[in-house]
Amino acid sequence: GAGVSQTPSNKVTEKGKYVELRCDPISGHTALYWYRQSLGQGPEFLIYFQGTGAADDSGLPNDRFFAVRPEGSVSTLKIQRTERGDSAVYLCASSLGGGLGAFFGQGTRLTVV
Amino acid sequence: AQRVTQPEKLLSVFKGAPVELKCNYSYSGSPELFWYVQYSRQRLQLLLRHISRESIKGFTADLNKGETSFHLKKPFAQEEDSAMYYCALSGRTQNGNKLVFGAGTILRVKS
């Protein structure tokens, strides 16, 4: 596709379960970002990939959160032992480079019940 | 550390009135600044970049390094401008370019 695609668009899970959120960036974009957005807040930075490596993971809230991008394209955000406070919209974005801005997916709305 | 501050949660103006959405940043190096917009039920999208010095949908923004500001302006607001606006900063670190966002400002244009 032409844009950033995120799947699933909605995910409801029980507290304590494991979830995976997928991001398909725009083809050729080397930079990939994950953000978390709660109601009424701006996107909160989680992690940034440059190619296959996590260039900056300083935004991951704790060790329950982990992300991979093994081939430098698709990325998966993994959350273990989910908590109700993890409920939010998780956004993915990709970019060719810093000064060019980033293009966002539609987000995955995660609800932990 | 990179930080973006948008002091107003909500800005309400009448159609045809000028608009200024404030953005201040904190960054020790040379930043790259952006404005993003999110219309109702749509994804976040890039509105403009400071390096392009462009005008998009009548909006402009000038980087003022002395005041560390990047305010978004439009001389005559239109109802279709109603949306959430986010200011963002990309700062080069040793690991690449990290993009951080402000909390956003809701713009409501009343008829």
HADDOCK unambig.tbl for C-alpha pairs under 7 A between the chains (distance, minus, plus):
assign (segid A and resid 41 and name CA) (segid B and resid 103 and name CA) 5.29 0.50 0.50
assign (segid A and resid 42 and name CA) (segid B and resid 101 and name CA) 6.26 0.50 0.50
assign (segid A and resid 42 and name CA) (segid B and resid 102 and name CA) 5.83 0.50 0.50
assign (segid A and resid 42 and name CA) (segid B and resid 103 and name CA) 4.04 0.50 0.50
assign (segid A and resid 42 and name CA) (segid B and resid 104 and name CA) 5.64 0.50 0.50
assign (segid A and resid 43 and name CA) (segid B and resid 101 and name CA) 6.10 0.50 0.50
assign (segid A and resid 45 and name CA) (segid B and resid 100 and name CA) 6.26 0.50 0.50
assign (segid A and resid 48 and name CA) (segid B and resid 98 and name CA) 6.80 0.50 0.50
assign (segid A and resid 55 and name CA) (segid B and resid 95 and name CA) 4.94 0.50 0.50
assign (segid A and resid 55 and name CA) (segid B and resid 96 and name CA) 6.50 0.50 0.50
assign (segid A and resid 56 and name CA) (segid B and resid 95 and name CA) 6.41 0.50 0.50
assign (segid A and resid 98 and name CA) (segid B and resid 90 and name CA) 6.23 0.50 0.50
assign (segid A and resid 98 and name CA) (segid B and resid 97 and name CA) 5.30 0.50 0.50
assign (segid A and resid 99 and name CA) (segid B and resid 32 and name CA) 6.00 0.50 0.50
assign (segid A and resid 101 and name CA) (segid B and resid 46 and name CA) 6.93 0.50 0.50
assign (segid A and resid 103 and name CA) (segid B and resid 45 and name CA) 6.54 0.50 0.50
assign (segid A and resid 103 and name CA) (segid B and resid 46 and name CA) 6.96 0.50 0.50
assign (segid A and resid 104 and name CA) (segid B and resid 43 and name CA) 6.76 0.50 0.50
assign (segid A and resid 104 and name CA) (segid B and resid 44 and name CA) 5.98 0.50 0.50
assign (segid A and resid 104 and name CA) (segid B and resid 45 and name CA) 6.61 0.50 0.50
assign (segid A and resid 105 and name CA) (segid B and resid 43 and name CA) 6.60 0.50 0.50
assign (segid A and resid 106 and name CA) (segid B and resid 43 and name CA) 4.98 0.50 0.50
